[in-house]
């Protein structure tokens, strides 16, 4: 069951703004393929939750259309769309048992008691809550309550499953465990799903594709690796993970590679944007984990040099903050048990494999 958004826009009344209106979603188009999990990702106020609520039918678009399996559902109420929502607050009934919470949607559809019992039992097995059917919500942990909410959503066999930041109330370890469970269930059931979060790691771990949004508009739609390795503009690069921006100028460009001058150092960087021309200023997107550090005395003349301003030991990694001629460079190095930890204040050489850098036009701030 595919979900298609065709130039959907949503505006709200706002007497405090010029014109008395605010645009929460601005001309968003997207196709979610059958069985795919697509995540809407962005900062607070970017429009991702409003877009999800329009798919669910809790909000009606001001303009544009929403199609589910080819049917225009733009004006249909939620119960007529055969979608199910998993909420941030769980939204389970405190006065009902686990089984009664899960059965609620089936009872509203008028199914017989035997079928309800069979389907509730099967879905509780699926979410690993078998044996807890008679417990009340107050007797459950946060993770178990979230499993109840998930079971209640999938027991009705919806065409589309919608997630509104469902894991944000869990602690970090449980959140990581539950996102694996959500992905396992979604793949097993092959339910077309749209997921909303502001957590980049969660989006990367769960998604077939990620939709990065900002100010109501889509900035990039791509698979997680593509989003991280080849962001379309500075906003996406800065929002997804951590990043260093190095300013340079293109010297020449041939065969899919650009020679870029960065403060007197020539780097051969992959050229993916055909609009970038020799002589133009560019920004190199360099991820911290690609930065390689070495004692300055052992490095060749081609390496950059900087002073270690801060070193933070995190067990599996060490995070370094370098002062490079007035510019802050973030480096994340692995295997400190093998390589040790460089001292704060030390002068270090650093470089990175140019093939791991990504070139952006200097003007690529965000999508207009």
N, C-alpha and C positions, 0 to 999 in steps of 0.2 A: 504494500500500500504506500504509494508515494505521497509526499506532501509538497505542494508547490505554492510559493508566495510570489505573486505578480505585482511588483511595484507597490507594496502595501505601505500606507502612511497612516499615522495616528497622531492627531493633535488633541490637546486638552485646553480647557479654559484656564487662563492664568491672568487675573486682573493686575498682577504686579509687573507684567511684561508689556513692552510696547506692542500694540495690536491686540492685546488681551488673549493671546493664544501661545502655547508652547508645543513644539513638534517633538514628540518622544521617539517616533520611528519615521524615517524619512526616505521613502521610495525604495524599500528593501525588496530585492528579488532573490529567490533561492529555491533550489529543488533538492529535496531529501529523498533519496532513492529507497526502494523497498528493502527492508531489512537493515538499513544503515542507521548508525548512531551519529548524529551531527550535534555538535556542541556550539551554543551561542556564548561567546566569551567576551568579556570587556569589563571596564570599571563601572562602579555604581553610577546610575543615571545614563548609561549608554543606549538604553532601549531594548536590551535583551529580554528582560522579563515581560515588558509590554508586548513584544513580538510573540513570546510564548503564550501569553494570555489571549492574544488574538487567535492563535491556532486552536486553543482550547475552547474559545467562544465566550470567555469572560469579558472580553472587550471586542467591540466591532471596529473594523478598519474605517478610517475616514475616507480613504481612497484605496484602490487596488482590490485584488481578489485573492482568496485562499482556496486551494483545491486539494481535496483528499481523494486519492484514487480517481482523479479526473472529474469529481463532482464539486461544484462551487458550493462551499459551506460558509461563505463569508457572513451571511445573515442568519445562519442556523444557531439555535441555542446549544449549550454544551451537551445536553443529553441526546441531541439528535446527531452528534458527530461521531459517536462511538470511539472517543478518545478517553484516556485515563491519565490523571495527574498524580504525581508523587510530590508532596509539598515539603518545604523546609521545616515546617512545624509538626510534621507527621500527620496532624489532623485526624487522629484516631479517637474514637469515643471512649471516655474514661469509665463510663458505666457499663460497658460491654466487655465480654471476654475476648480473648484473641480470636477464637473461632467465630464469634458473633460479629466482630469487626470485619473479618474477611468475608463473611457471608452476606453482609449488608447489601452490597450492590446486586448480588444474585437474587436476594429476596425482593428488591425493588423491581426486578425484571419478571417476577412471578414464577420463578423456577420451582419445581417440586422439591420436597424435603430430601428425598433420596439423592437427587442429582446435586443439590447444594452440598450435602454431606460428602459426597464423593469428590467434588471439585475442590472443596475446602481442604479436605484431607490431602489431596494430591499436591496442592499448591503449598501447604505447610511443609510437606516433605521437601519440596523444591527449594524453599528458602530456609531449610534446616530449622524449622520450629515445631517439628513433630513432637508430641508429648507436652507441649505448652498450651494446647488449645483452650484449656479451662482457666488459665491465668488471666488476671486483670492487668491492664496496662501499667499500673503502679508497681506491679511485681516484676516488671521487665527492665532490663538495662536499656540505655539509649540505642545501642545497636539492634537489640531485639525489637524495640518499638519501630525502628526504621524498617526492619524486615516485615513487620506486620503491615506497615503502610505500603510496602512494595507488593506484598502478597495480595492485599485488597485491590491494588491497581491491576495486577495481571490476571486475577481469577476471572474477571469478566471477559477475558480474551479480546481486548480492545484492538482496533486497527492501528492506532498510533499511541505510543506511550510518551508522556511528557514529564520532565523532571525539573522542578523549580528549586535549585540549590539544595537538594535533599540531604546532603551530608555535612552542611556547614555547622550544625549544632553538635557534631561529634568531636571527640578529641582526636589529635593527629594520627595516632596509631590505629584507632578504630576506623577513622575516615579512610585510611589507606586500605584497610581490610575490606571495608564495605564497597569501595569503588571497584575492587576486583570482583566482588560478588555481583554487583550491578552489571558489569560487563559480561560475566559468565552467563547470567540469566538472559540478558538481552540477546546474546549470540545463540544460546540454546533455543530460545523461543522465536528467534528471527523476527522480532517486532521492530517495525520502523519507529525510531525514537529521536526526540529532540530534547537536549539536555542544556540547562542554563547554569552557568557558574562564573565566579570571578577568579577562581583558583586555577592558575595556569597549569600546575602539575596535574591536577585532576582532569583537566581538559586533554592534556597530552596522553594520559594513561588510558582514558576511556574511548576516545573518539576515532571514528573512521575519517571524519573531516572536522575542521574547526572553522567557525565563522567569527572573525574578530570584528567587534563593533565599537564605534566611538561616536558620540553625539548623534545617535540615531541612524548612523550610516554604516554600511559594511566596508571595512578596510581591506580585508583579504579573506578568501575562502580557499582552503587547501588542506591536504593531509598534515598531520602533526610535524613530520620531519621537514616538509617543505616550508611550513610556517616558521619553524625555528631556524632552519638553515638559510632560507631565502625569503626573508620578509620583504613585503612590497614597498614599505616606507619606514621612516624612523619611528612612527608611533607603534607600529606592530613590532619592530625590532626591540624597542624599549619595554613594551608591555609583556612580551613573551620572554620569560627568563631574564637574565642579566646580560649586559652588553657593554662593550667599549666602542665608542665612535672615534675613528681616526680620520682627520681631514687630509685630503690629498688632491692631486691634479693628474689627469690622464696625460701621459707623454705620447703614447701611441697605442693602437689597437689593431691586432691582426689575429685571424684564426680563432676567434672566441676567447682571446686573452687580451687583457689591457696591461700595459706597463704604466704603473702609477708611482708618482713621486710623493713620498711621505717624509717631509722634513729632510730632504737630501738622500733618502734611501729609496732605491728603486725596487718595487715589488711587482711580480707577475701574477695578476689576480684574474680569476675567471670572469668573463664578461657575458652576462646574461641579458642585459638591457641594450638592445641595438640602437637606442636613441642617444646613448652616451658617446660623445665624440672626443677626439684628442684636443687637449687644451682646456677642457671643461673641469671645473671643480667637482669632486666626488666625495662621498663619505664611505669609509670602509666599516662594515659591521664585523666586529671581531669578538667572538664569545670568550669569556674568561678562561674556560677549561682548555682552550687551544693555545693559551700563552705559555711558553716554555721559559723557565728561569735557569740561569747558570751563574756561577761566580764570574764576576767581570773579568778577572785576570785570565780565565780560560777561554773567553769568547773571542770570536773573530771580529774583524772590523765592521762586518755587515750588521751585527746585532745592535739593537737599541740598548740604552743604559738608563737606569733609574734608581732612586733610593727607596728602600722598603720603609714606608711610613707606618704600616700596621701589618701584623701577622696574627691570624686567628686560627688556632689549632682546633679542628672539629672531629678528630678521630680518623675518619676515612680520608679526609681532605684537609688542606690548609688554604685559607683564603688570605691573599696578599693584596695590600693596597700600595701601589707604587706612585712615586712622584716622578713624572717624566717631563722635565722641562716645563713645569707648571701645570701639566695635564695629569689627572688621576687615571691610572690604569689598574683595573681589577684583574687579578689572576687567581685561578683555582687549580691547585696542584694536587694530584692524587698520590697514594702510597707514601705518606710521611714516615711510616715505619721503615721503609726502604731508603728513602732519600733524605730524611731528616727535615728540620724546620730552619729556614733562613732567619737570621736575627734582624730585628727591627733596627733601622739606621744603616744597614749594610748597603753598599752599592752593588747592584746586580745587573747582569746583562739579560735581555729578554728578546724573544722573537716569537713568531707563530708561523705555521705552514701557510703560505699565501693562498693555497688552494682552498683553505677553510674559510677565508674571508669572503664577504659578499659586498658587492659594489652597489651603491645607491646614488642616483643624481643628488647633488647637494640640495636641491629644492624639494625632494620627496619627503615631505613632512607627514602628510596624511592624504587620504582621498577627499577631494572636494565635495 
